[in-house]
């Protein structure tokens, strides 16, 4: 585990999941030799799949290799007294049906919605401005326009039209998220009946086309062009364009100048919480509390969830059908179906006996693009950051901008592009893009009184460093020091407030959370790896060439983010298949 604490003992890996909960799950489901369904991995998608299957009467067990559930949606007390959403850290994309169907509020889920939601402070030395300017965006359109007008009156007038344009595209794509993609394999190779059935999956696509109507060419450009090209057509001010562009590159090894970066932006604006379109929020107790609520819903209906039970391999019968799994301790667990919440690479290249998979399929899986630019740094501080562009209140209480996603080194899109170019040369960005969040500004349960937890989602950092260097403790700390120096320029005194830190480079994210290449989406969200090509063409319906084995994680449609759609969709596909057995 990559963590460095300045003057702190490294009690790393401590889980925030209370011991009584683990005992509760064990009592609910002592390991049995056979289940109807087995789910590999207790990430949020795997838990969602288990909850839906169990509600549908399918006796389901989930096996998680770590001592804590949630996959990347976990809360961990890395530094004593400070609870971190260690990997994923914000909620918006969770499908509303899941929130309702699984009764997550009843099972303890509490949310803190953010408004305003975006804060971009400027470094404006030598400009004559006594107080540097900043851009603060929220749900009040009139206030947004006032903020944008600091930089461009034209952009202020254009912003409501841009928001309406993007919301319409999000509305069109929304139904595609809640169903399996067009079954290209059935359409191409199936019987006449299978081909006719597969035609029904075209309905969401046709609905999307109707919503977009005559503007389809402009929307096509959003999905295929560099986001800079799209934004340049709408706006002239760099602070606004760079702020919006962060959502097009976050988590992706792409520049704002990379074709197709517009889809990643759309992926981050099509969510919502509690009926509020586009809203983002913090989960009370950290992201692990979401995973706890899903697990509570699943186990309340009889599902079994086991931690520290790693799956070693998928078992296959002599007839070429899944018949269960073998755990690392040698235990054999039989089941009619197996759903894998692990990445496609782990599922098909490590856990599945290769002789049962076509060579071409294995080759495609092995060549998936998994590049990741992300280093996540979790920081414990003894006071709030004090930004030059928005000084703290005398009493030190959180102000509106503290609850936002705070974008640093984002004054213009060229800065983002140069940061990307560094990584392509095998170097951590000299001036990295930083998204800084302070969830304790709204959730006081995360840190001791007066203290705070700070989440730094930074890029670009390559998985493999140039010159034969490796991500050892020295390289981790050198990069984190560079990030802290950047924050210090915007908020003097930040470095002096640091109590401890936890540094997760791409190799660390891969090792700890099973994210291939450190990629938070399991594989890149590029157009050649989306919809009926996710994870690979002809195998996008959650099924794979091995009968009875299904993919239910972020490597399946509709991709990454704490959305739950892949788990829900896969569960419904599995249930239909079980009924036809």
N, C-alpha and C positions, 0 to 999 in steps of 0.2 A: 504494500500500500504506500502510495506516495504522500507523505505528509511531513511537514517540518514545523516544529513549534519553537518559537524563540524563547528559550529558557523554560519550556514546558517538557514534562516527561511525555513520551509518545505512547499514550495508552490508546493505540489506534485500533479501529475495528469494533469498538463498543457499539452495540445496537441500542436504539432508542425503544425498541419493541419490548414492553415489559415482560418479565419472565413468566408471569401468570398467564399471559396470552398463549405462549408456546405450549404450556401445559394444557390449556383449554383446548387447543386444536388436537393435541395428542389424545386427550380423553374423548373427543368427538369422533376420532377416526383412528383406532388402532389399526396398524397395517394389516390388510387382508390380502390373501393370495390372488384375488380376482376382483376386477371392477368392470363396469361397462365401458368406461373411458378413462384414459390416463392423460394428464396434461404435464408436459415437461416445462418446468419453469414457472415460478409464481410472480412474474412480472404482471403489470396491471392487465394486459391483454389476456394472459393465461388465466388470471383470476376471473375476469369477465366471462371468458368462455366457460369456465367451470360453473360459475353461478347460473348462467343461462341453461346449460345442459342439465344441471341438477334440478332446476325448476321444471324442466321438461320431462323429468322422470328418469334421466340417465345417471346412474350411480357413478360419480366421478371422483378421482383422486388427483391431487396436484403434488408434484415433487419438486422441491427447490433445493439447490445445492448450498446456498448461503444460509446463515443462521437467522436472517431477517427476510421477510417477504417484501415484494414490491418491485423487484428488478431495479430499474433506474428510478422508480417512484418510491423512494425510501426516505425515512428520517433517521439520522444517526447522530449520536452524541459523541462526536470525534474529540472535542475539547470539553472537559468537564464543565457542566452547567449550560452548555450551548448546543442547541439542537438544530441540525442542518438538514435541509433538503439537499442531500449530498450530490445528486446528479440532476435530474429534472427538478425544476424549481417554481414553475408557474402553471396555472390551470386555465384553460379556455376551450380547448378543442374537444373535451369529453362530450360525447354525443348525448343530447338531452333525453333520448329514449332510455339510455342506460341509467342515467340519474333517476329517472322515474321508475323504470321496470324493476331495478334492484333495490329500490327504496333506500337510497344511500343516506338521505337525511335522517331517516329513522335509525339507520345503523351508525350514526354519529358524525357524518360529514358536515363540517361547518366551513363556510367560505368567507373571505374578506375581499370584496370587490374593490378594485383600485380606480379612483378618479380624482385627479388626472392620472394618466397612465404612461406618459412619455416625457422625459426631461433631457434636453440636450444643452449642456452648458458650453460656452465658447471660451477658448483661449484667445484673448484679443490684446496682447501686449503691444504697446506702441501705436495703438489706434486712437488714443486720446479718450477712450471711454473709461471713466473712473470705475464703474462697475461693469464687468463683462456682460454681454448680452446672453440670453438663453432662450430656448424654444420649449414651451410647456404645452402639451396637447392633452385634451381630455374629451369628455362627452358633450361639452358646451360648445357648439359650433361657432357662436358669436365670439366667444373668448378665444377659440382656436384662430379665428381670422384676425383678431387683434394681435395675437402673438406672432402670426406669420407676417403681418403687415410691417413688423419691425424690419424685415428683410426684403419684402416685395409686396406692394399693394396688389399687383396683378395676381400674384400667387394666392393671396388671401381671397380674392374673388373666385379663383379657379378651384380652391380646395373643396368646397361643398360638391361641385360637379364631379371631381375626381372620386370623392368618397361614394357618391351615388353610383358612379360607373363601376367601381370595384365591388360594391355591395351587390350589384346586379349579377356580376360574374360569380361571386360567392354563392348567391341564391341559386344560380343555374347548376353549379357543381355539387351543391349540398346533397341532392338525392343520390348521386353516384357513390357517396361515402357509405351508404347504409345497405348496400347489396353487393353480392359477388359480381365481378366484372363479366362482360360477355364471355361465355365459355367457348373460346376459339377452338379448342380441341374437339368439343362435341360438334361444333358447327362445321369443322373441316373433315372430321373422321368418323363422326357418330352415325347411328342409324337415322332413318328419315324422322322417326319420332323424336330422337334426341336433338336433331337439327331444328325441328319445329319448336321444341321446348326452349332451346337456346335463344330463339328469336324473342322470347318474352324478356330476356335480359337486355334487349336493346331499348326497352321503354324509357329508362332513365336518361339514356343518351339522346333520344328523340325529344324528351321533355326539356333537356338542357338547351338543345338547338332552338326550341320554340321560345324559351325565355330570352335568349340572346338575340334572336331575330336578325334584323338587317345589320346589327352591329357586330355580327359574328367575325368579320375580318379583323376589326380592331381588337376583339377579345383574343383572337388567335395570336395576334402579335404579342399580347401580354404574356401568353404561355410560352412563346418560342423566342422572343427577342431578348437581348440584354435589358435588364431593368433600367439602366441609364437611358437607353433609347426611349423607353416608355415614359419615364419621368421627365425627360427633356422636352417631350411634347406637351407636358402639362405645366411645368414649372421652370423658373429661372434661378431661384435662390438655392445655393448649395446647402445651407444648413437643413432646409426642409427636405431636399432630395436625398441627402445623406442619411437623415433620420429615417425616412421611409425605406431607403435601400437596405438598411440593416436587416429588416425582415426578409429581404430577398436573398441574403447570403448567410444568415445565422445558422450555424450547424452544418454548413455546406462548404466544401472546398471549391468555391466559385468566387469570382469577382463580380461587382456590379456590371462589368463589361462582358460577362460570360453569357452567351445565348442560352435562353431557357431559365435564367435566374428569376424571372417574373413568377414562375409557378411556386417557388418556395415562399415568395412574398404572399401569394394568395393563400397558401397553406397556413400562414400565420394570421390571416385576417378573417378567416371564414368560421371562426369559433363564436362562442358566446357563453354566458353564464346566467342562470336564473331568468331566462327570457330576454336578456340584454344582448343584442347582436354585437359581436366584436369585443365584448368585455373580457378582461383578464383579471385573475385574482390569485390570492394566496390561500392555501388550505391551512386552516387552523391546526397547529401541531406539526406542520410540515407535510410534504407530499406523501410520506408514509401513512398519514392518517387517511388519505384516500384509499390506499391499498388495504388498510385495516377495515374500512367500511365495506369494500367489495368482498373481502374475505368473510366478514361477519354475515353479509347477505348470503354468500355461498354456503357457509357452514350451518346457518340457521335452517337451511333446507336439506342438510344432510351430506354436503360435500366434505371430503377429507383433505386437509392441507398439511403437508409434512415439510419441515425445514431440515437442513443438513442431511438431505437424502438426494444425492446426485445420481442422475441417470447415466449409466455407462454406455448402454446401447439399446437400440430398438430390436425387439425379437421378431423374427419372420418365420412363418410356417413353411414347410416343404412345398406347399402350393403357391407360395409367393404372396402371402397375405400377412399383415401385421397381426401379432398375437400377444403383444404386451411389451414390457421393457425389463431390462436387467439393471438393478441399481449397483452403484460402485461397491457396496458391501457384499455383493453377490446375490442378494435377494432377487427372486424372479416374481414379477407381478404381471398376471395375465389380464388382457383387456381386448374388447372387440375393435377398438380404435385407439389411436394415439394422436394427440394434438401437440405440436411443438411450438412453444413460445420463444424458443431459442432462435437465433438468426438462421437464415437459410444455409449459411456456410457450416455452422456447427451442426445443424440438423442433418444435412445431406452428406457432408464430407467427413464428419466425425462420429455421429451417433448411428447412422444407417449403414448396414452392411452393403458395401459397394456393388456386390454382384447382383443386387436386386434393382439397381438403377441403370438406366441407359447411359452409355458413355457420353453421348452428346449432351444429355441433361447435366451430368456431373461436370462436364467441361464448361458449360454455360454458368453454372453456379460458382465454379472456381474463378471465373473471370468477372464476377460482379464488381462494380466500382464501389469501394468502401472507404475511399479517402475521407479523412476527417481533419478539420482545422482546429478542433476545440481543445482548449485546456480549461478545466473548471477549477476555480480556486475558492474555497470556503474560508471565510475570515471571521474571527471573533474580535470584536472591538469594544473598548470601554466607553465610547461616546460616539455620537452621530458624526458622519463626515460633514465638514463645514465648507460648503462650496463658495468660492469667490463670487460667482454669479447669483447666488441666493443664500446669503449669510444665515446662520442658525439663529433661532430665537434665544433671548437671554437665559431662559430656563432650561434650554437644551431639549425641549420636547419636539417630536417629529413634526415637520411642516409638510404641506401637500406634496412637494416635489420629492420628499424622501420615500414616498410609497410607490414611486414610478419605476419603470425601467429607465435607468440613467445611462445615456449613451455618451461615452468618452472617446476622444480621438475620432469624432464623427462630424467635424465641421464641414467636410466636403467629400464627395465620392472618390476623388483622386487619392485621398488618404487611405480609403478602404482598398482601392486597387493596389496601391504600393505595398500595403500590408500583405495582400494576397501574393504579390510578386516575390516578396521575401520568402514566403513559405514554399513557393514553387522552386526556389533556389536551395531548399533544404534548411532554411534559417527561420527561427522564430521571428515574428514580425518585430521590426525595430520600434514601431509605434503601433502596437496592436489595437484592434477594435475591442472595446470593453463594454459589456452590458452589465451594469452594476445594479443589484436589487437589494433592498433592505426589508425582508419580510417582517422582521420584528417591529418595524414602524407601525404595523397594523395588528400584529399578533404578539402580545407581550409574554406568551407562554414559552417563547423560544430562547430567551436569554435572561440572565439575572437583571435585577432592577438597574436601570441606567445604562446597561450594556446592550449590544446589538449583534445580530448575525448578518453578515454581508455575503452575498453570492456574486461572484465574478465569473461571467461566462465570456471567455476571451478567445480571440483568434487573430492571426492565423499561426498555428504551430504544426509543423509536419510530423507525421508518425516517425519517419526516418530522418535523422539529422545529417547534414552534409559533413564531409571530412571524416567520416568514420566515427563521429561522436555518438553517444547513446544518451538516453534520458536518465542519467543517474541523478543522485541527490544534488550534486553541484549544478548540473544543467537545469534541474527543476527550480532550484532556489535562485539561480541567475535570472531565469525568465520571470519568476514571481517578483523579484526585486525590480525588474524593469517595469512590470505592470504597476507595482506600488509607486514607483517614481512618477509614472504617468498620472496616477490618481492624485498624488501629492501636488502636481502642478495645478490641478483644478480645485483641490480641497486641501490647502496647507494644514499640516498637523495630522493627516491621516496615518502616516507611518508610525507616529508616536502613539496612536490609539490602539495599535494592533496587539492583541493578547495572544493569538495563535492562528495558524493557518494550515490548510489541508490542500495539497496541490495534486491535481489529477490530470496528467498529460494523456494524449491519445493511447499510448500503450497501457497506462494505468486504467483508463476507462474500459479498455478491452479485457484486461486481466480480471478486474474486480466485477464488472457488470456484464461481461460477455458480449460487449459491443464490438463487432469486427472492425479493426482499424481505428477504434474509438468512435465510430460513427453512430450518432444518437438515433439515426433512422434505420440502422442495420445495413442499409445500402443506400446509395445516393438517390435523392428525389429528382432525378433527371428524367426527361420525357421518354428516354429509351428504357427506363426502369419503373414505369408507372402503369397503372390500370391493367390492361390485359397483357402487359409485359412485366408485371411484378409478381414474383421475382424474375421469372423468365417467360417468354412467349409460350403459349399453349398450356401453361401450368399456373394460371392466375386465379383459379377458382377455389383456392385453399387446399385442393387435392394435389397429389403428386403422383409420379409413375408407380409408386408402391401402394397397392390397395390398402386402405385403412390408416394411412399416415397423412396427416394434415398439418399445414402451417397456419399458425394463428397469431403471429407476432408482427412487429413493425416491418419485417421484410416482406409481408404480404400486403395486398391492397387493403386500405388506401394509404399505407405508409406510416411514418413515425409521428411522434407527438403523443401526449397523454390523451388519447382519443377513445380508445376502447373499441373502435369500430371493427378492427380486424378480429378481435376476440368474439365479438357478438356475431358478426357475419359468418365466421368459421363455425361457430356453434350451431347456427341454423342449417348450414350445409351438411354438417355431420349428422344432425338429427334427421334430416330428410334421407340421407344415405342409410342410416340405421333402420329407418322404417321400411326401406325397400329391400333389406337383406333377407 
